[in-house]
Amino acid sequence: MLKLTDLHAFYGKSHVLHGVNFTVQPGEIVSLLGRNGSGRSTTVKAIMGLVDATGSIAWRDQEMIGKKAFEIAHLGIGYVPENRDIFPKLTVHQNLMLGQKRTGRGQRPRWGFDDMYTMFPRLKERQHTEAGVLSGGEQQMLTLCRTLMGDPDLIMIDEPTEGLAPKIVELVAEYLRELKRRGVAVLLVEQKLTIALEVSERCFVMGHGQIVFEGTPAALRADAYIRKEWLEV
């Protein structure tokens, strides 16, 4: 479904990714782990066409390098950035409307407003509230749901639990499981091992712009060296 081959990425003259290789299969939850500065966020930005990159990013055997972010989104890849990027002066419902995918006559999207409000009842309660006054957790829910309204087949989520209370973290974990149940693949960028190991089928650990470990959550739990060298603070 998604295949990265010898991916290099750059911010100007700064060479950040150094030959990243991995795949994400349909309906699979994959976690991209590592310390700050390891290249995780740059990887998903490269996939989304937001940084300069060389090598290959193949989506359903179609090359993505050189495409604009909106073209990539239209092909079925969704992106939830770490900084949330909600529209603060628009209501919750209006934010969701902006994410809604246009469908042809007779077609029905996989997700609708009822799905979003069922998964996150707090958003339903605040659907007519300006998004800018929501709490951090509520804004995170809104960003996740707005991206999902675009009906992606792969959703890339950058640090969804950053700064959230434990109760909201568990809501996010259930949200990720629901995506899998509905056949959406997830590339999850996380620092928190707990949620990543709980929901993922495979994990990749990054260090210095490269993949330094690939395996199952069980294999990562058993590898004390990798955890100490590349994950633990």
ZAVEX-948214 format. One record per atom (N, C-alpha, C, CB): residue in three letters; x, y, z. Coordinates in steps of 0.2 Angstrom, whole numbers, plus 2048, in hexadecimal, padded with zeros to 3 digits. Glycine has a CB too. Layout:
REM ZAVEX-948214
AlaXYZ/...
END
This chain:
REM ZAVEX-948214
Met8047FA800/Met800800800/Met804806800/Met7FB800806/Leu808807805/Leu80D80D806/Leu814809806/Leu80C81180B/Lys81980C802/Lys820809802/Lys82580F801/Lys8218047FD/Leu82980F806/Leu82E814806/Leu835810805/Leu82F81880D/Thr838813800/Thr83F8107FE/Thr8448157FD/Thr83E80C7F7/Asp849814801/Asp84F819801/Asp84D820801/Asp8548177FB/Leu849822806/Leu846828807/Leu84B82D80A/Leu83F82880A/His84D832807/His85183880A/His84D83E80A/His858839806/Ala84D84280F/Ala84A848810/Ala84E84E812/Ala843847814/Phe84C854810/Phe85085A812/Phe84C860814/Phe85585B80B/Tyr84F864818/Tyr84D86A81A/Tyr85286F817/Tyr84B86C821/Gly851872811/Gly85787680E/Gly85D87180D/Gly85987C813/Lys863873810/Lys86986F810/Lys86986A815/Lys86F874810/Ser86586A81A/Ser86586581F/Ser86285E81D/Ser861868826/His86685981D/His86485381B/His86284F821/His86A84F818/Val85B84D821/Val85884B828/Val857843827/Val85184E829/Leu854841822/Leu85383A821/Leu85883781D/Leu84C83881E/His85B83181E/His86082E81B/His85F826819/His86682E820/Gly85A826814/Gly85981F811/Gly85481B815/Gly85F81B811/Val84E81E816/Val84981B81A/Val845816816/Val84482081D/Asn844810818/Asn84080B815/Asn83B807819/Asn845805812/Phe835807817/Phe83080381B/Phe829803817/Phe82E806822/Thr8257FF819/Thr81E7FE816/Thr8197FF81B/Thr81E7F8812/Val813801818/Val80D80081C/Val8087FD818/Val80A80781E/Gln8057F781B/Gln8007F3817/Gln7F97F6818/Gln8017EC819/Pro7F47F4814/Pro7ED7F6815/Pro7EA7F481C/Pro7E97F380F/Gly7E77F881F/Gly7E47F7825/Gly7E87F682B/Gly7DF7F1824/Glu7EF7F782A/Glu7F47F6830/Glu7F57FC834/Glu7FA7F382C/Ile7F67FB83A/Ile7F980183E/Ile800800840/Ile7F5801845/Val80480583D/Val80B80483E/Val80E80A842/Val80F804837/Ser812809847/Ser81580F84B/Ser81C811849/Ser81480D852/Leu81D817848/Leu82481A847/Leu82681D84D/Leu82381F841/Leu82B81A851/Leu82D81C857/Leu83481F857/Leu82D81685C/Gly83682385C/Gly83D82685D/Gly83C82C861/Gly83F827856/Arg84282E863/Arg843835866/Arg84283B862/Arg84A83586A/Asn840840865/Asn840847861/Asn84684885D/Asn83F84D866/Gly84584A857/Gly84B84B852/Gly84D84584F/Gly85084E856/Ser84A83F850/Ser84C83984C/Ser84A838845/Ser849833850/Gly84583D843/Gly84383D83C/Gly83C83A83B/Gly847838838/Arg838839840/Arg831836840/Arg82C83B83C/Arg82E834847/Ser82C84183F/Ser82784683C/Ser82A848835/Ser82784C840/Thr830848833/Thr83284982D/Thr830844828/Thr83A84A82D/Thr83083E82A/Thr82E838826/Thr827839823/Thr82F832829/Val82283B828/Val81B83B826/Val81A842822/Val81783B82C/Lys81E847823/Lys81E84D81F/Lys82084C818/Lys822853822/Ala825847818/Ala828846811/Ala82384280D/Ala82E841811/Ile81F83D810/Ile81A83980D/Ile81583E80B/Ile817834812/Met81384380F/Met80E84880D/Met81084D808/Met80B84B813/Gly81684D806/Gly819852801/Gly81A859804/Gly8148537FC/Leu81C85980A/Leu81D85F80E/Leu82486180F/Leu81985F815/Val82985D80D/Val83085E80D/Val83385B807/Val83385B814/Asp83985E805/Asp83D85B800/Asp83F854801/Asp8428607FE/Ala83E8507FC/Ala8408497FD/Ala8428467F7/Ala83A845800/Thr8478417F7/Thr84983D7F2/Thr8488357F4/Thr85083E7F0/Gly8498317EF/Gly84782A7F0/Gly8408287ED/Gly8488287F7/Ser83D8247F1/Ser8368227EE/Ser8318217F4/Ser83681B7EA/Ile82B8247F3/Ile8258237F7/Ile8208217F2/Ile82382A7FB/Ala81E81B7F3/Ala8198187EE/Ala8138167F2/Ala81C8117EB/Trp80D8197EF/Trp8078187F2/Trp8038147ED/Trp80381F7F4/Arg80180E7EF/Arg7FE80A7EA/Arg8018097E3/Arg7F680C7E9/Asp8088097E4/Asp80C8087DE/Asp80D80F7DA/Asp80A8037D9/Gln80A8147DD/Gln80B81B7D9/Gln81081F7DD/Gln80481E7D9/Glu8158227DA/Glu81A8267DD/Glu81782D7DF/Glu81F8287D8/Met81882E7E6/Met8168347E9/Met81B83A7E9/Met8148337F0/Ile8218397E8/Ile82683E7E8/Ile8258437E2/Ile82D83C7E8/Gly8248497E4/Gly82384E7DF/Gly81C8517DF/Gly82584C7D8/Lys81784D7E2/Lys81084F7E2/Lys80F8547E8/Lys80C8497E3/Lys80A8587E7/Lys80885D7EC/Lys80485A7F2/Lys8048637E9/Ala80485D7F8/Ala80085A7FD/Ala7F98587FC/Ala80185E803/Phe7F685D7F9/Phe7EF85C7F7/Phe7ED8567F2/Phe7EB8637F5/Glu7F28557EE/Glu7F18507E9/Glu7F28497ED/Glu7F78507E4/Ile7F78497F2/Ile7F88437F6/Ile7F28427FA/Ile7FE8447FA/Ala7EF8477FD/Ala7E9846801/Ala7E38437FD/Ala7E784D804/His7E28467F7/His7DD8437F2/His7DE83C7F0/His7DD8477EC/Leu7E48397F1/Leu7E58327EF/Leu7E482E7F5/Leu7ED8327ED/Gly7E28307FB/Gly7E082C800/Gly7E582C806/Gly7DF8257FE/Ile7E9831807/Ile7EE83180D/Ile7EC837811/Ile7F583280B/Gly7EA836817/Gly7E983B81C/Gly7EE83D821/Gly7E283A820/Tyr7EF843823/Tyr7F4845827/Tyr7F284982D/Tyr7FA849824/Val7F3847833/Val7F184B839/Val7F884D83C/Val7EE84683F/Pro7F985483B/Pro80085783E/Pro800857845/Pro80185D83B/Glu806858848/Glu80785884F/Glu80485F852/Glu80E858851/Asn80486484E/Asn80286B851/Asn7FA86C850/Asn80587084D/Arg7F786784D/Arg7EF86684D/Arg7EC86A847/Arg7EC868853/Asp7EE871847/Asp7EC875841/Asp7E4875840/Asp7EF87283A/Ile7E1876845/Ile7D9877845/Ile7D887E842/Ile7D687684B/Phe7D2880840/Phe7D088683E/Phe7CC889844/Phe7CB886838/Pro7D088E848/Pro7CE89084F/Pro7C789484E/Pro7D3894852/Lys7C6898849/Lys7C089C849/Lys7BA898846/Lys7C18A2845/Leu7BB892844/Leu7B588E841/Leu7B3889847/Leu7B788A83B/Thr7AC887846/Thr7AA88384B/Thr7AC87C84A/Thr7A288384B/Val7AB87784F/Val7AD87084E/Val7AA86D848/Val7AB86C855/His7A486F847/His7A086C841/His7A386E83B/His79986D842/Gln7A587583B/Gln7A7878834/Gln7AE875833/Gln7A887F835/Asn7B2874838/Asn7B9871837/Asn7B886A834/Asn7BD87083E/Leu7B3866836/Leu7B285F834/Leu7B086082C/Leu7AD85C838/Met7AC86582B/Met7A9866824/Met7AF86781F/Met7A486C824/Leu7B486B821/Leu7BA86C81D/Leu7BE86681B/Leu7BE872820/Gly7BD861820/Gly7C185B81E/Gly7BD85681A/Gly7C3858825/Gln7B7857819/Gln7B2852816/Gln7B485180F/Gln7AB855816/Lys7B584B80D/Lys7B6849806/Lys7B084A801/Lys7B9842806/Arg7B284D7FB/Arg7AC84D7F6/Arg7AC8477F3/Arg7AE8537F1/Thr7A68447F2/Thr7A483E7EF/Thr7A083F7E9/Thr7A18397F4/Gly7A083A7E5/Gly79C83A7DF/Gly7958387E1/Gly79F8357D9/Arg7908397DC/Arg7898387DD/Arg7888307DE/Arg78583A7D7/Gly78582F7E4/Gly7848287E5/Gly7898257EA/Gly7838247DF/Gln78F8287EB/Gln7948267EF/Gln7938287F6/Gln79B8287EC/Arg7958247FB/Arg794826802/Arg79B825805/Arg78F821805/Pro79E82A809/Pro7A482A80C/Pro7A4825812/Pro7A683180E/Arg7AA822813/Arg7AA81E819/Arg7A9821820/Arg7B181A819/Trp7AA827820/Trp7A982A827/Trp7A4830826/Trp7B082D82A/Gly7A083282B/Gly79C83882B/Gly79C83B832/Gly795836829/Phe798840832/Phe798844839/Phe79684083E/Phe79384A838/Asp79183B83D/Asp78E837842/Asp794833845/Asp789833840/Asp798830841/Asp79E82C843/Asp7A2830848/Asp7A282983D/Met7A4836846/Met7A883A84A/Met7A583C851/Met7AA841846/Tyr79F83D851/Tyr79C83F857/Tyr79A83985B/Tyr795843856/Thr79A833858/Thr79982D85C/Thr7A082B85F/Thr797827858/Met7A582C85C/Met7AC82A85E/Met7AE82F864/Met7B182A859/Phe7AC835863/Phe7AE83B867/Phe7A883F869/Phe7B483F864/Pro7A483D86E/Pro79E840870/Pro79F847872/Pro79B83D876/Arg7A5849875/Arg7A7850877/Arg7A7854871/Arg7AE85087A/Leu7A985286B/Leu7A8856865/Leu7A1858863/Leu7AC85385F/Lys79D853864/Lys796854863/Lys79385A867/Lys79284E863/Glu79585986E/Glu79385E873/Glu795865871/Glu79585C87A/Arg79B86586D/Arg79E86C86C/Arg79E86E864/Arg7A586C86F/Gln79986A861/Gln79A86B859/Gln798872857/Gln794867856/His79587685B/His79487D859/His79988285C/His78C87F85A/Thr79E880860/Thr7A3884863/Thr7A988585E/Thr7A588086A/Glu7AB88B85F/Glu7B188D85B/Glu7B788885D/Glu7B389485C/Ala7BB885858/Ala7C088085A/Ala7C588385E/Ala7C387E854/Gly7C788A85E/Gly7CC88D861/Gly7CB88D869/Gly7CD89485F/Val7C588C86B/Val7C488C872/Val7C4885875/Val7BE890874/Leu7C5880871/Leu7C5879874/Leu7CC878878/Leu7C587486E/Ser7CB87387C/Ser7D187187F/Ser7D686D87B/Ser7CF86C885/Gly7DC86C87D/Gly7E1869879/Gly7DF862876/Gly7E886887C/Gly7DC85E87B/Gly7D9857879/Gly7D4858874/Gly7D7854880/Glu7CF85C875/Glu7C985D871/Glu7CC85F86A/Glu7C4862873/Gln7D1864869/Gln7D4865863/Gln7D785F85F/Gln7D986B864/Gln7DA85B863/Gln7DD855861/Gln7D885185E/Gln7E1851866/Met7D2850861/Met7CD84C85F/Met7CA84F858/Met7C784B864/Leu7CA855858/Leu7C7859852/Leu7CC85884C/Leu7C6860853/Thr7D285884D/Thr7D7858848/Thr7D7850845/Thr7DE85984A/Leu7D684C849/Leu7D6845847/Leu7D0844843/Leu7D684084D/Cys7CA846845/Cys7C4845842/Cys7C384983B/Cys7BE847846/Arg7C684F83B/Arg7C6853835/Arg7CA84F82F/Arg7C985A836/Thr7D084C831/Thr7D384982C/Thr7D084282A/Thr7DA84782F/Leu7CC83F82F/Leu7C983982D/Leu7C383A828/Leu7C6835833/Met7C0840829/Met7BA842824/Met7BC84281D/Met7B8849827/Gly7C384381C/Gly7C5842815/Gly7C583B812/Gly7CC845814/Asp7C3836816/Asp7C382F814/Asp7CA82C812/Asp7BE82E80F/Pro7CF82D816/Pro7D582A813/Pro7D6823814/Pro7DB82E817/Asp7DA820810/Asp7DB818811/Asp7E2817815/Asp7DC81580A/Leu7E681D816/Leu7EB81D81B/Leu7EB82481E/Leu7F281C817/Ile7EC823825/Ile7EC82A829/Ile7F282A82D/Ile7E682A82D/Met7F682F82C/Met7FC830830/Met7FB835835/Met80283282B/Ile7FD83383B/Ile7FB837841/Ile801838845/Ile7F6833846/Asp80383E846/Asp809840849/Asp808842851/Asp80C846845/Glu80A83E855/Glu80A84085C/Glu80384185F/Glu80E84585E/Pro7FE83D85E/Pro7F783E85F/Pro7F683F867/Pro7F283985D/Thr7FA83C86B/Thr7F983C872/Thr7FD841876/Thr7FA835875/Glu800846872/Glu80584B875/Glu80184F87A/Glu80984F870/Gly802850880/Gly7FF854885/Gly7F8852887/Gly7FF85B882/Leu7F684C885/Leu7EF84B887/Leu7EE84788E/Leu7EC846881/Ala7E9847891/Ala7E8844897/Ala7E783C896/Ala7E184789B/Pro7E883889A/Pro7E8831899/Pro7E182E897/Pro7E982D8A0/Lys7DC831899/Lys7D582F896/Lys7D483188F/Lys7D083389A/Ile7D783788D/Ile7D6838886/Ile7DB834882/Ile7D8840885/Val7E1832884/Val7E682E881/Val7E282787F/Val7EC82D885/Glu7DE824884/Glu7DB81E883/Glu7D581F87E/Glu7D881C889/Leu7D282587D/Leu7CD826878/Leu7D1826871/Leu7CA82D879/Val7D7829871/Val7DB82986A/Val7DC822869/Val7E182D86B/Ala7DE81E86D/Ala7E081786C/Ala7DA813869/Ala7E3813872/Glu7D481486C/Glu7CE811869/Glu7CC814862/Glu7C881286E/Tyr7CE81A861/Tyr7CD81D85A/Tyr7D1819855/Tyr7CE82485B/Leu7D7818857/Leu7DC814853/Leu7D980D851/Leu7E3814856/Arg7D780A856/Arg7D4803855/Arg7CE803851/Arg7D280085C/Glu7CA809851/Glu7C480984D/Glu7C680A846/Glu7C080F84F/Leu7CC80E845/Leu7CE80F83E/Leu7D080883B/Leu7D481483E/Lys7D380483F/Lys7D57FE83C/Lys7CF7F983B/Lys7DA7FA841/Arg7CA7FA83F/Arg7C47F683E/Arg7C17F8837/Arg7BF7F6844/Arg7C27FE835/Arg7BF80082F/Arg7C3800829/Arg7BC807830/Gly7C97FD82A/Gly7CD7FC824/Gly7D2801823/Gly7CA7FA81F/Val7D3806827/Val7D880C826/Val7DE80A829/Val7D5813829/Ala7E480B825/Ala7EA80A827/Ala7ED81082B/Ala7EF808822/Val7F180F830/Val7F3815834/Val7FB814835/Val7F081483C/Leu7FE81A834/Leu80581B835/Leu80582083B/Leu80981E82F/Leu80781D841/Leu807821847/Leu80E823849/Leu80381D84D/Val80F82A84A/Val81582C84D/Val81482E854/Val817833849/Glu81882A858/Glu81782B860/Glu81D82A863/Glu812825862/Gln81D82E869/Gln82382D86E/Gln821828874/Gln825834871/Lys81A828875/Lys81882487A/Lys81781C878/Lys81182687D/Leu81C81887B/Leu81C811879/Leu81580E87B/Leu82280E87C/Thr812810880/Thr80C80C883/Thr80780B87D/Thr80A80F889/Ile80581187B/Ile7FF811876/Ile80280E86F/Ile7FD818874/Ala80880F86D/Ala80B80C867/Ala80B805867/Ala81180F865/Leu80D80286D/Leu80E7FB86D/Leu8077F886E/Leu8137F9873/Glu8027FB871/Glu7FC7F9872/Glu7F87F886B/Glu7F87FD877/Val7F87FD867/Val7F47FC861/Val7F77FA85B/Val7F1803860/Ser7FE7FA85A/Ser8027F9854/Ser8037F1853/Ser8087FC854/Glu8037F084C/Glu8057E984A/Glu80D7E9849/Glu8017E7844/Arg80F7EE846/Arg8177EF845/Arg8197F6848/Arg8197EE83E/Cys8207F684A/Cys8237FC84C/Cys8297FD848/Cys8247FB854/Phe82A803847/Phe831805844/Phe83480A849/Phe83080883D/Val83A80A84A/Val83E80E84F/Val84381284A/Val84180B855/Met84281984B/Met84781D847/Met84C82084C/Met843823844/Gly852821849/Gly85882484C/Gly85C828847/Gly85C820850/His85E82E848/His862832843/His86083183C/His86982F843/Gly85983183B/Gly856831834/Gly85682B830/Gly85A836830/Gln857825834/Gln85781E831/Gln85381A835/Gln85E81C830/Ile850814832/Ile84D80F836/Ile85280B83A/Ile84880B832/Val85280A840/Val856806844/Val853800847/Val85A80A84A/Phe84D7FF846/Phe8497F9849/Phe8437F8845/Phe8487F9850/Glu8417F2843/Glu83B7F1840/Glu8387EA843/Glu83B7F0839/Gly8327EA846/Gly8307E4849/Gly8297E584C/Gly8357E184E/Thr8277DF84F/Thr8207DF853/Thr8217E385A/Thr81E7D8854/Pro81C7E585D/Pro81C7E8863/Pro81F7E3868/Pro8157EA866/Ala81E7DD868/Ala8217D886C/Ala8297D886B/Ala81E7D186B/Ala82B7D8865/Ala8327D8864/Ala8357DE867/Ala8347D885C/Leu8327E4866/Leu8357EA869/Leu8357EA871/Leu8317F0867/Arg8307E7874/Arg8307E787B/Arg8367E287D/Arg8297E487D/Ala8377DD879/Ala83D7D987B/Ala8447DB87A/Ala83C7D2878/Asp8447E1876/Asp84B7E3874/Asp84D7E9878/Asp84B7E586C/Ala8507E887E/Ala8527ED883/Ala8577F1880/Ala8557E9889/Tyr85B7EF87B/Tyr8617F3878/Tyr85E7F9874/Tyr8667EF874/Ile8597F7870/Ile8567FC86B/Ile85280186F/Ile8517F9866/Arg84E7FF874/Arg84B804878/Arg84F80887C/Arg84680087E/Lys85580687F/Lys85980A883/Lys85D80F87E/Lys85E806886/Glu85F80C878/Glu863810874/Glu860815870/Glu86780C86F/Trp85981486E/Trp856818869/Trp84F81B86C/Trp854815863/Leu84D819872/Leu84681B874/Leu84681E87B/Leu841815874/Glu84981B87F/Glu84981E886/Glu84D824887/Glu84C81888B/Val84A82888B/Val84D82F88D/Val85282E892/Val84883488E/
END
